Amino acid sequence: MKHTATLPKTQDEKGSDLIKKSLLLLQQEKFEKAKDNIIKAENIYKKYDALKQISICLSIRGMIEYLIDKTNMEYALSLLEDGHHMAELSGESTAKLFYEFCLGSIDFCENNKDTALLHYQNARNYAMKSDGFALLGYITARINQLQSGSDFTLPIQSDPLVSLVKIGRSINVLTDINVLLKVIAEETKIAMQADRCTVFLYDKERNEIWSKVALGMESQEIRFPADKGLAGYVVKTGETVNIQDAYTDSRFNPDVDKQTGYKTKNVLCMPIKNNNQEIIGAFQVLNKTHGTFTKSDEDLLVAIGGSASITLENAQLFKQQQELYKEQKLLFESFINTLAASIDARDKITAGHSDRVRLYAMLIVDALGLDEKQKEIIEKAAILHDIGKIGIRDSVLQKEGKLTDEEYRHIQEHVQITHNILEKIYKTEDFKQIDEIACSHHEKYDGTGYFRHLKGEEIPYGGRILAVSDVFDAITSRRHYRDKMPIANVVNILINDSGTHFDKSIVDVFLNNISVDKIVKVFLTENHSRFKSEDQKILSKYNLIDIYNFINKEKLTRKEQTAVDLFNFYYSRHTENNGDS
C-alpha cells in the first residue's frame, strides 16, 4: 500500500479516541460496541493509507472477532496477519505492540500459555519504547496472570497485594524517577480497574499543580493553578476525596477536560507527603471501569501513595547526591590540574610532559577498549604521575647537563614522593587506584624498576600503560641539551625492551593499533602547529610499525615515501609556530 495523503492531526486524534473507547469497551465486555468503534477508526485511517493506525485497528478487530465468537479463530487470525504485515511495512513499534498484545491475548484465551507469554513479553518491550495508548499496565498484569497460573479474564484483573509488592520491588531497582512513577501509575490503574492515573506535583514557587506522570496523555503536560480542581483542593487541605460524579462537585475543574478532550466521571484523589509530612503533590485515579471507587480502593491508594512519596523523596536525594558528586569531581579535577601545573612551573625543561603522557595513555586505553571508569582513573594517574618532583631539589630538577649518580638516585625518589602525596588525598573507592598507578610508571616488567621493584602483572595495568607513554614522550620530546631521538630508534627501543621494561601486549597495541595521525596530534601540542587536513588523512592510514618498516626498506613506493616524509616533517618541527607551512 502506498501513501496517498497526509493524515490530518484532527482525523488522527478522532481515530485515536475511537481506539481508546474500543479498548475501554473491551474491558467492559461490550464487544459489539468495541467492534463498531474500531471499524469507524479503521475507515478514517483507510482514507489516508495510514499504515500504522490501520495495523492497530486490524489487530484489535482480530482480537474482538475472536472474543465475540471463538469459532471465528481463522478469520480473527487473518485480520491479525494483515495487521502484522502493515506493522512491518510501517516499522512503527506501536503497531507491533498491538499485534503482539492481541495475538498474545488469543493464545492466552486458548490456553497456549507459553506462546502467550512470549507475545506479551514482546509487547512489553515495544511498550517501553512507545505506549501512547497506556497498554503497559495491561500487559504487565497479563504476564503476572500467566506466571501465577491464573486463567484469562476480562476485565484484566490484578491482585492489589501483588501490585504493592511490584511497586516496592521497582522502588529498590529503578533509579529513573520518570520510569518508576510510570510503573506505579500503571500498577495503580490496573489494581483499581481505573481508566487513568495521574501523579501531580505541587510547584510552590509558582503555586501550580502539574502532571509528573499522566497515563493516556503521552507527553502532554497538565498544569493549572493550585487553588483549582480536586488535585488543588487535596494539595491545599491534605484531605482524600472520593467523588462519584465529578461534574456535580463544585471542587472539580472542568477546564482540564476541555483542554484534553477527556470526560471525567468519578475521581479518587489523595495527597502525597514527604518524610516531613509536607504535601508535595497528589495521586489521582479516574473513571472506575465498573461502578465507583470504594473504601477498599481508598485504602489501597493510601498504601500506593506512601510508595510514591518514598519514590519522590529518594529521587530528590539521589539528584542531590549526583549534584554533590559532580561538584566534588570538578573540585578534584581542578586540584590535580593545579598540582600538575605546579610541576610545569618548576621544571621548564619537561613542561607539558604530563599532559602528553596523558594523551598517549588515552590513545592506548581507547585502542584497548577499556571502559570509561578505567579510562578516567588512568587519565588522572597520568596527569599526576610526576607530582613527586615537588620534593626534588631545584639544582637537580633544572640541571641542563647529565646527572651524576647521586643526582639520578635523588630524582628517582620522585616516584615514592608521588605515592606519599597521593595516598594522603581522600578519594572514593574508584579513585584509590590512582596513586598505585601513578607511582608505578617507573616499574619494569622484569622487576628491575623502582621504587618497589614490582614484576609482571604485579604492576598495575594502568602503570604498565603509563610506562610506555612516559618513555615514548621522554625520547620523542626536544630538550635544550639534546634533540629528539630518530623515530626508528624510538620504535627499536620499544620493541627490544618489550618483556623486560615494558608489557609486550601494550607495546604491540601502541605500535600496531593506533594510527600515526593521532600520535602526530600529540606531537603538535608541543609547538601548537597546525595539522593540515590532507596530511592527516594520509597518515591516518598508517601506524608506527608501518612508518618503522618503511624507513627500514631499501626501496619505497611513492605512497610509502610520502607517508615517511610527512611523518618526519611533523615529528621534526621546531618549537616556533610556522603557521600553515
N, C-alpha and C positions, 0 to 999 in steps of 0.2 A: 504494500500500500504506500502511495506517495503522498506527501504533504501537499495539500492544495490550497490551504488557507491558514492564516494565523488565528489561534484560539483567543478570542477576546477575554479579558480578565473577568468581565461581568458574567459571561457564559461559563467560564471555568468555575467561578465561585458558586453559581447556581447548580452546576453539576456536582460540585464537591458537597454542597449542602444536602443534595438528594442522596449521595452515597452515605453521608453520615446518618441521615434519617433511616436509611435502609439498614445500616448496622445496628442502630438503636432498636428498630422494629424486630430485627432478628433476635435480639436479646429478650424481647418481649414475646417471642414465638409467634409473631404476626407475619407469617411467611409470605402470604399473598400480597399484603401491603408493601412488604420489603421488596418483593419482586417488581411491583408496579413502579416504585421509586427508582430502582436500579435500571429498569428499562428506559424510563424517562431520561435518566442521566446518560445512558448509553446513546440514545438518539441525539442528544445535544452534542456529544463529542464526535459522533459519526459525521456530522455536518462539516467538521473541521479536520477530519482524519487525525485526531489526537490519539496517537498510538498508546501512550502511557495510560491515559484515562480510559480508553476503550478496553485495554487489557484488564484494568482493575474491575471494570463493570462485568466483563465476561467471567472473570474468576469468581466474583461474588455471586453472579447469576448461576454459575455451575453449582456452587455450594447450596444455594437456595433451592434449585430444582431437585437436588438430592434430598434435602430436608423435607420438602413438600411430599415427595414420593420416592422412597428408596429403591423402587424398581426402575427409576429413571437414571440408574447409575451410568449407563452407556452415554446417554445424552449429556448428563452432567459432566462427565469426563471429557467429552468432545468440546464443550464450552471452555473447560479449563485448559485443554490443549491449545485451543485458539488463543486464549488469554496468555498462555506461556509463550507462544510463538511471537505475539505482539510485544510482550515484555522483553524478549530477547532482541527484537528489532529496535525497540526504543532505547534499550540499555539502561533503563531507569530502575533504581533499586526499589522504589515504592511499588512499582508494578510487579517486580519479582517477589516482594514481600507478600503481597496479596495472593499471588499464585501459591506460594509455599504454605501460607496460613490456611487458605481454603482447602487445598488438597490434603493438608495435614488433618483438618477437621473431618473430612470424609473418611480418611484412613482410621482416625480415632473412633469414629462412629461405627466403622466396620470391624472394630477391634483389632486392626493391624497396628498394634501399639508401637512396635519398634520402628516401623516406617513412618508413622505419625510423628514420633519423637524427632526423627531426622528432619522432617519437613518443618516442624516448629522451631528447631534449633537454627535451621537456615533462615527462617522468617525472623527470628530474634536478631541474627547477625545483620540482616538488612534493616531492621527497625532501629538498630543502634546508629545507623548512618542517616536514615531519614524516616521520620514517623509522624507525618503531618496529620494522620488520622487516629493517633493515640492508640495503636494496637499493642504496644509493648506489654502493657499490663495484662491484656487478654492472653497474649502468647505465653507470658510467664506463668499465669495461672494454669493454662493448659499443660505446660511442661510439668508443673507441680502435680497436677492430677495424674499424669501418666507415670511419673516417678513414684507416686504414692500408691499406685494400683487402683485409683478411682475410675469410675466409668464416665463416659461423655455425658455432659448435662448442659441444658440451656434453661435459664441464663447461666453464663460461666460463673462458677462459684469458687470462692477461696476461703479457707478456714481463717478467721481473724487471728487466731493464735499463730498460725503459720506465717501470716503477714507480719506480725510483730517480730517473730524470730528472724525472718528475712531482712527486715529493716535493721534490726540490731546487728546482724552479720554484715550488712552493707556498710554500716557506720564504722565497723572495725577494719574494713578492707578498702573502701573508697576514700580518696582524698580530694577529688574534684567535687566541689560543692554543688555545681550545677547538675552533674550526673547523679549525685547522691540524693538531692532533693527531688529529682525527677523519679527516681526509683521509689522514694517514699510516697510521692503523689500517686504513682501508678498503683502501688500496693493498696493504698487507701481507697482509691477509686474501685478497685476490684473487690476488696473486702467488704465495702459498704454497698456494693451494687449501685454505684452512682454513675452519672454521665460524665461529670467533670470534677476536677480537683485543682485548687489554686493555692499556692503559698504566697502570701502577701508580706512585704516588709514595710516597716514604718520608717520613713525618712524624716527625722526630727528637724533637721535644718530647714527643709522645705515644707514641713508639715504636710507631707503627702504619703499616700499609700501606693505602692507599686508592686507589680507581679514579678516575683523572682522565678516562679515556675507556674505556667498556666497551661494545663493539658487541653489540647484541642485548639490552641491559639497559635501553634507553631512559634514563630519568632516575634509575634505581635505582643507588645507590652501594654498592660493596662495600668494607667496612672490617674489618680484623682485626689482631690483634697481630703485630708484626714478627718474632716468633720462631715463627710458624706458617706452614704452607703452603710451596709451592715458590717463590712470589714472595718470601716472607720469607727463605727459605734463600738465594736468589740475592742479595738485598739484603745479607744478613749476610756471605756468603762471597765474593761477586764472581764466582762460577762461572756458566757457562752450562749448563743442564740440558736434556736431551732424553729424555723419558720415554715409552716405547712403551705402557705400561699403567699409567695413573695410580693405580688403586686397589691395585696391588701394591707401590707405592713408599711407604715409611714417611714420607717428607717431604711427601707430598700431604695437603692438609687437606680432607676430605670435607664439612666443615661449610658451606663456601661453596656446594657443590652442593645441600645440604639447604635452605639459605637461599633459593637462586634457583630450585630445581627443575630445574637443568640436569644433564646426565650427561657428565662429562668422561671421555674415553677416552685420548687421548695429548696431551702437552704439550711445547712448546718455549718455554723462558723464559731470558732473558738480562738482565744488569744494564744500567742506563742511568747513564752517568757524565757529570759536568760537565767543564769545561775543566781543572779541577784534579785530575781523575781521582777525584773523590769520588763515591760511589754515591748517586744521588738518586732512584732508582726501578727499575722492572723492566718489560720488554716481554714479554708472554706471549701465545702463539698456541695455540689449542686445536683439537683434532679435525681432523686431515688428512682431506680428502674421500676420498682413496684411499690406503690404507696408512698409513705413519707418516712422521714428519718425517725428512729426510735430512741428510747433511753439507752438501749444497748449500743446503738451507733454513737451516741454521745460519749459513753464510757470508752469505747474503742478509740474515738478521736482524741480523747484526753491522753490516752496512752501513746498514741502515734504522735500527737503534738509534743509530748515530752521528748520523744526521739528526735523530732525536727529541731527542737530548741537546742538539744545537745549537739546536733549536727552543725547548726549555725554558729554556736559558741566555739566548737572545735575548729571550724573553718576559719573563724576570725583569729583564733590563737595561732593556727597554722600559718595564716597570712602574716601575722606579726612576727612569727619566728623566721619566716622567709625574708622579711624586710631586714630583721636584725642580722641574719646570716649574711645578707647581701652587703650591709654596711660594714660588718666585721671583715668580710672578704676584701672589700675595697680598701679598708684601712690597712690590712695585712699586706696587700699588693703594693700600696703606697710606701709602706715601711720597708719592704725588701728592695723596691726600686731605689729608695733613698740610700739604703746600705750599699747597693751596687754602685751607685753614682759616687759615693764617698771613696770607693777604691779607685775609680777612674780619675778622681780629683787628685789623689795621692800618687798614682802610678801612671804618668803621662805616656810612658813607653808602651804600655799594653792597653791603653784606653780603648774601649769598645769591645775588648776581648770577650767579656762575659756575655754580652748581647749576641755576638756572633756564635759563641758556643751554644747559646740557647737556640739560635736559628738552625744550626746544623743538627742539634739534638732533635728538634721538632721535625726536620726532614726525615730523620731516621725513624722516629716514632710513627710518623704518618706512613712511611714505607712498610713498617712492621705491622701496621693496623692495630696499634694499641688503643684501648678505649679512652674516653675523654678524661676520666678521673686519673688514670696513669699519666696521661699527657700533661695534665695540669701539675701534678706532683713533680714530674721530671723537669718541666719548664721552670718551676720555682727553684728547684735544686740547681739548675744550670745558671740561673741569674745569681745565686748565692754561693756558687762553688769556690770562689776565691775571696770570700768575705774575711777569711782569717788573715789576709795580708794587712789588715788593720794593725795587727800585732807585730809586723815585720819592720825592722829599723829602716828609716829613710835612706841611709847610706847604702844599704843592700838593695832595697826595693827600686831605687832610682839610679843604681850604678849602670853606667853605659858600657863598660867593658866586661870581660869574662869574670865570673865569680870565683873566689877562692874556695877551697874545700869547706872551710869553716862557714863562709857566707852561704854556700849551697845548702849545708846542713841547716843553717838558720832559716833559709827561705822555705825549706821543706816543712818547717814547723807550722806553716800557714794552714795545712790541712787539719791538724789537730786543733788549732785555734778555731778554725771554722766549726768543727764539731762542738767545741766547748761553748761557742757563742750560740749556735742554733739549738742545742739541746735545752737551753735556758728559756727559749721563747715558747710560750704556751700555744699549743696548736691542737686542732681537732685530731681524731684518730687517723683520718685520711692523710693529714699533713705531717704526721710524726716520722714518715719515711724520708722527708726532705733532708734532714741533717745526715741521715745514713747514706743517702745517695750523694749529697754534695761533698761529703768528706771522703768518699771512696774513689774520686776520679783519678787519683794517682796510684791506685792499687793496680797490680799487674796479674794477668790471668795465671801466670806460673807461680805466683806468691812472692815475687821479689820486689813488689812495690811498697808504698808506705801510706798511712802510718801504722796500720795494723797487720800488714803482710797477709791480707786475705788472698784466697786462691780460688780460681774457677768460679763455680756458682755460689761460693760464699760471698762473693762481691755482689751487691745489689744490682739487679738488671739495669736499673737507671744509671748506676755508677759505671757500668761497662759501656753504656751508650755515651756518657759524658767523657770517658777516657778517649774514645775515638774522636769525638767532636773537639775536645781540648787540644789534643796533639795536632790534629789536622789544621786547626786555626793557628796554632803556635808556629808551625813551619810554613804556612802559606801567607803569613802576615809580614809586612815590611817593618823592620826596626831601623833606627837611625845608625846602628852599628853593623847591620847586615841586610841583604836583600832577601826577597822571597826565595824559597827553595824551588828549583825547577819541578814542574808538576810530575814528570816521570819519576823523579827521585822520591817525591812525596808518596806516590802510589806504591813504589817499591818498598818503602818503609812500612806502609800499612799491610802489604801482602806478606813481607818477610817476618813481621812481628806478630802476625796472626797466630794465636795459640800460645804465645809466650807473653807479650804485652797485652794484646787485645783478644777479645772474644771473636773468633773467626766468623761466626754466623753474623755478627753485627757488621764487621768489615765487609763481608760479602754483600750485605744489603746496601751498605753505603756506596760501594763501588759499582754495583750492578743494577740497583733498583731505583736510583734517583737520577733524573735527567740533569745534565750539566747546566742547563739554563737556570735551574733553581739554585745551584751552587754558585753560579756567577752572580746571581742577585745578592747573595750574602757577601761576596767579594765587594760588590759595588756600594755596600753600606759603609765601607771604609773611606771611600773617596767621593761618595754622593754623585757619581756619574750616571748618565742616562743609558739605559739598555735599549737599543733600537729594536723595534718590534720584529723586523725582518730577521735580525740576528738571533733574537730569542727563539723564533720559530725554527730556525735551522738547528740550533743547539738543543732544542727540546727533543730531538730525535736520538740523541746520544747520551751515554752515561760515562762516568770517569774511566771505566775499564776500556771503553771504546776509544777514548782520547789517548789513553796509555798505549793501546795496541797500535793505533795509527802512528804515534810518534816513533814506535819501535819498528815500523815497517820500512823496508828499503824503498818500495815504490808505492806511492799513494794514488788513489783515484782523485779526480778533481773535487768531488764532494768531500772526501776524507781530508784532503788538504785544506779545503775551505773551513771545515769544522775545527781542525787544529789551529789554523791561523786566527780564526775568530776567538776561540777559547784563550789562546795566548795573548791576544790583543787586550781582552778584558782582564785577564789574570795579571798582566804586567803593567796595568795603568798606573801612572804616577798619582800622588795624593791630590794634586790640584784638579779642580773640575774643568774638564776640557769641553764642556757644552755638548754639542751633538756630534763631535768628531769621533 
